[in-house]
């Protein structure tokens, strides 16, 4: 299937490793120009170099509005258009309610919620100028089914889900589609770090996680599978999909 992404320009935050980097490489392989944003310059430039001339690396702290403005400016200077953004920046933060400080709440919301608002707001006029586009918010299944000791992440992700739905209503008239992908257990650097901290092999950890979390497909998701799904979702092949919070979790979540 031709995803018709050749010549399109897509911004991916959190693009220096893990799911963001995998997505950037897949989109580039489909012919898109990719703009990858993250705080760590060394990893960022390495990913961009592995892709080649279709990639632009922009060192960005997504919690800083000035950095986001620079990200969009550099994108337009280099490629002259924005067709999609993937709001992927974020990290897990899960603690009991009473132990979370105001600062921790604010930091989580700034990275996972306000960053998506600000970047989307900056990109929408450029999408409108090319006749439409796609915005994908990367969320987590905990946004639908928050558990004990799961804050602030689950609350930020639930807010992101409401943002996605409301944006899809506002922007549909401009042919701008907005969706959310709620990930469960998928290959990423956080599991590499956890395996190292626990002095166990990554293979053993990936074998245990599906059993501990009752994943019906009995395995952890692959980064390449995630990237393929995002590529489809931002493409015109998904032209009638908008306002959806889609689980990417092997059937783990009890919520639709």
Buried (B, 14 or more C-beta within 10 A) or exposed (E): EEBBBEEBBBBBBBBBBBBBBBBBBBBBBBBBBBBBBBBEEEBBBBBBEEBEEBBBBBBBBBBBBEBBEBBBEBBBEEBEBBBBBBBBBBEEBBBEEEEBEEEBBEBBBBBBBBBBBBBBEBBBEBBBEBEBBBBBBBBBBBBBBBEEEBBBBBBBBBBBBEBBBEBBEEBBEBBBBBBBBBBBBBBBBEBBEBBEEEEEEEEEBBEEBBEEBEBEEEEBBEBBBBBBBBBBBBBBBBEEBBBBBBBBBBEBBEEE
